[in-house]
Amino acid sequence: MQRAKQDYSANQAIDQKDGVLGTSPSTKSSERPTITGTAQVVSYGMSEYNIETMLELPQIIEDIRTEFTAKNAVRDTTLNRSRELIRFCALSIRAIHRHEWEEAEALLDTARQAANVMTADLAQYHDLYGAGYTQDALKELVEAHTLYAMVHGHALPTPASLGVPAAAYLNGLAEAASELRRYILDLIRLGRTREGEPYLAVMDDVYIHLVTMDFPDALTGGLRRTTDMLRGVLERTRGDLTVAVRQEELEAAMQAFEQIKTT
């Protein structure tokens, strides 16, 4: 029994030396069975360069170059038109604050025509239509038209009537409400403080509705930040108007008291 164990151990040592465990000592490495699997020879498809496969490349590049050239021309034109549109809107807002109504209306019409021309060229370039400079110009268009409506107590224009997307409309509406602060301060300065209260109510109403638009900035065009700015403007305006009203009430009470004393 002891002899058998010694023979078995010796055979194992020989097998391990040969690198194959469990085979007989007489089996050489060259005689070991070859393991075959399912591996396949990888073919890369082309053994040598064939120029015919690249004959269409120059035409492909030229077509893309032509497309980019036309698109870049539209982009440059849109940039100029967006600046022009913003200028018309700024001038109309200035005319509104000066109560130059005829000039404001004429500038608003000019701005709308400029917006129509700008967007017409972008019908086949959706990425340029969605670019920041285009949307900013459309936002200014909304701001000017909605401010005019707010000041006169008219119904607000709709996104469809102005031909603008929803995000630009909401941001323009928020900025128009913020612009009412300047209008209210002018009324306070002119001693017509009470007339500012309806405009403060408009600002408050716009903010209350905009704050419910809880959607990602990718959809709203950064409306959350614009709404937060409106909230700050609204609270400052509320404080200024409240102080002015109380000041007028105090002055009226003092004048009444002086009249009583003189009588």
C-alpha positions in Angstrom: 0.0 0.0 0.0 2.8 2.4 0.9 4.6 1.5 -2.3 1.5 2.4 -4.4 1.3 5.8 -2.8 4.9 6.5 -3.5 4.5 5.6 -7.2 1.4 7.8 -7.5 3.2 10.8 -6.0 6.2 10.3 -8.3 3.9 10.2 -11.3 2.2 13.4 -10.2 5.6 15.2 -9.9 6.5 14.1 -13.4 3.2 15.3 -14.8 3.6 18.7 -13.2 7.0 19.0 -14.6 5.7 18.3 -18.1 2.9 20.9 -17.5 0.0 18.5 -17.9 -1.6 17.3 -14.8 -3.3 13.9 -15.0 -1.5 12.5 -18.1 1.0 9.7 -18.1 4.7 10.5 -17.8 5.3 9.2 -21.2 3.1 11.8 -22.8 5.1 14.6 -24.4 4.0 18.2 -24.8 3.9 17.8 -28.6 1.5 14.9 -28.2 -1.0 16.7 -25.9 -4.4 17.2 -27.3 -5.0 20.6 -29.0 -8.0 22.6 -27.6 -10.1 23.9 -30.4 -12.8 26.5 -30.0 -15.2 28.6 -32.1 -12.8 31.5 -32.6 -12.9 32.9 -36.1 -10.3 34.7 -38.1 -11.2 38.5 -38.1 -11.4 40.1 -41.5 -11.0 43.8 -41.8 -12.7 43.9 -45.2 -10.0 45.5 -47.3 -6.6 44.0 -48.0 -5.4 46.9 -50.0 -6.4 50.5 -50.8 -8.8 50.9 -53.7 -9.2 54.5 -54.9 -12.6 53.8 -56.5 -14.2 53.5 -53.1 -13.3 57.2 -52.4 -14.5 58.7 -55.7 -17.6 60.1 -54.2 -15.9 61.8 -51.3 -15.1 65.1 -53.1 -18.7 65.5 -54.1 -19.9 64.7 -50.6 -17.6 67.3 -49.1 -18.6 69.9 -51.7 -22.3 69.3 -51.0 -21.8 69.8 -47.3 -19.7 72.9 -48.0 -22.5 74.4 -50.1 -25.0 73.6 -47.4 -22.9 75.2 -44.7 -22.2 78.3 -46.9 -25.9 78.9 -47.4 -26.6 78.3 -43.7 -23.9 80.6 -42.6 -25.3 83.4 -44.8 -28.7 82.9 -43.2 -27.1 83.0 -39.8 -25.3 86.3 -40.5 -28.5 87.8 -41.8 -30.5 86.6 -38.8 -28.0 88.1 -36.4 -28.3 91.5 -38.1 -32.1 91.3 -38.2 -32.3 90.2 -34.5 -30.3 93.3 -33.5 -32.6 95.5 -35.6 -35.7 93.9 -34.1 -34.4 94.4 -30.6 -33.7 98.1 -31.4 -37.2 98.6 -32.6 -38.6 97.0 -29.5 -36.4 99.1 -27.2 -37.5 102.3 -29.0 -41.2 101.3 -28.7 -40.8 100.7 -24.9 -39.2 104.1 -24.5 -42.1 105.7 -26.4 -44.5 103.9 -24.1 -42.9 105.3 -21.0 -43.0 108.8 -22.6 -46.7 108.3 -23.5 -45.9 108.9 -27.1 -48.6 106.5 -28.2 -48.6 107.0 -31.9 -44.8 106.5 -32.2 -45.0 103.5 -30.0 -47.7 101.9 -32.1 -45.8 102.6 -35.3 -42.6 101.1 -33.8 -44.5 98.0 -32.7 -45.9 97.4 -36.2 -42.4 97.8 -37.6 -41.0 95.4 -35.0 -43.6 92.8 -35.9 -42.9 93.1 -39.6 -39.1 92.7 -38.8 -39.8 89.6 -36.8 -41.9 88.1 -39.6 -39.1 88.7 -42.1 -36.5 87.2 -39.7 -38.4 84.0 -39.0 -39.4 83.4 -42.6 -35.8 82.8 -43.6 -35.4 80.3 -40.7 -38.2 78.0 -41.8 -35.7 75.3 -42.9 -33.1 76.0 -40.3 -34.7 74.9 -37.0 -31.4 75.1 -35.1 -31.0 78.8 -36.1 -34.6 79.5 -35.1 -33.9 78.1 -31.7 -30.6 79.9 -31.3 -30.2 82.3 -28.4 -30.0 85.5 -30.5 -33.2 84.6 -32.3 -35.2 83.7 -29.2 -33.9 86.9 -27.4 -35.2 89.1 -30.2 -38.6 87.4 -30.1 -38.7 87.7 -26.4 -38.2 91.5 -26.8 -41.0 91.6 -29.3 -43.3 90.0 -26.7 -42.1 92.4 -24.0 -42.9 95.5 -26.1 -46.3 94.3 -27.2 -47.5 93.0 -23.8 -46.2 96.1 -22.0 -48.3 98.3 -24.4 -51.3 96.1 -23.6 -50.8 96.2 -19.9 -50.4 100.0 -19.8 -53.6 100.5 -21.7 -55.6 97.7 -20.0 -56.0 95.8 -23.2 -56.2 92.0 -23.6 -52.7 90.4 -23.8 -51.6 89.3 -27.3 -51.2 85.5 -27.6 -48.1 83.6 -28.7 -49.9 82.7 -31.9 -50.8 86.3 -32.7 -47.2 87.3 -32.2 -45.8 84.3 -34.0 -43.4 83.3 -31.1 -42.8 80.1 -29.3 -44.1 79.5 -25.7 -40.7 80.0 -23.9 -40.0 83.3 -25.6 -43.5 84.5 -24.8 -43.4 83.6 -21.1 -40.0 85.3 -20.6 -41.1 88.3 -22.5 -44.2 88.5 -20.4 -42.1 88.4 -17.2 -39.9 91.2 -18.4 -42.9 93.3 -19.4 -44.3 92.9 -15.9 -40.9 94.0 -14.5 -40.9 97.0 -16.9 -44.1 98.2 -15.2 -42.0 99.1 -12.1 -40.6 102.0 -14.1 -44.1 103.1 -15.2 -45.3 103.0 -11.5 -42.3 105.0 -10.3 -43.0 107.7 -12.9 -46.6 107.9 -11.6 -45.3 108.3 -8.1 -42.9 111.0 -9.2 -45.8 112.9 -10.9 -47.9 112.7 -7.7 -50.3 110.2 -9.1 -49.5 107.4 -6.7 -52.9 105.8 -6.5 -52.9 105.3 -10.3 -50.0 102.9 -9.8 -52.0 100.4 -7.8 -53.7 98.7 -10.8 -50.3 98.2 -12.5 -48.9 96.6 -9.3 -51.9 94.2 -9.4 -51.0 93.3 -13.0 -47.4 92.6 -11.9 -48.6 90.4 -9.1 -51.0 88.5 -11.3 -48.3 87.8 -13.9 -46.0 86.5 -11.2 -48.6 84.3 -9.6 -49.2 82.6 -12.9 -45.6 82.3 -14.0 -44.5 80.7 -10.7 -46.7 77.8 -11.5 -44.7 76.9 -14.6 -42.6 74.2 -12.9 -40.7 72.8 -15.9 -37.1 72.3 -16.7 -35.1 75.3 -18.0 -34.5 73.4 -21.2 -38.2 73.8 -22.0 -38.8 77.2 -20.6 -35.7 79.0 -21.7 -34.6 79.9 -18.2 -38.0 81.1 -17.1 -37.3 80.2 -13.4 -34.5 82.8 -13.2 -36.7 85.4 -15.0 -39.5 84.7 -12.6 -37.2 85.1 -9.6 -36.1 88.4 -10.9 -39.7 89.5 -11.4 -40.4 88.6 -7.7 -37.6 90.9 -6.5 -38.9 93.7 -8.7 -42.4 93.1 -7.5 -41.5 93.3 -3.9 -39.5 96.4 -4.3 -42.2 98.1 -6.2 -44.8 97.1 -3.6 -42.7 98.6 -0.9 -42.1 101.8 -2.8 -45.8 102.2 -3.7 -46.8 101.5 -0.1 -44.5 104.1 1.3 -45.7 106.6 -1.3 -49.3 106.0 -0.5 -48.7 106.3 3.2 -46.7 109.5 2.6 -49.6 111.0 0.6 -52.1 110.0 3.3 -49.9 111.7 6.0 -49.6 114.8 3.9 -53.3 114.9 3.4 -54.0 114.5 7.1 -51.5 117.3 8.0 -53.1 119.6 5.5 -56.5 118.9 6.9 -55.2 119.5 10.4 -53.7 122.8 9.3 -57.0 123.9 7.8 -58.8 123.1 11.1 -56.3 125.1 13.0 -56.7 128.1 10.8 -60.5 128.0 11.0 
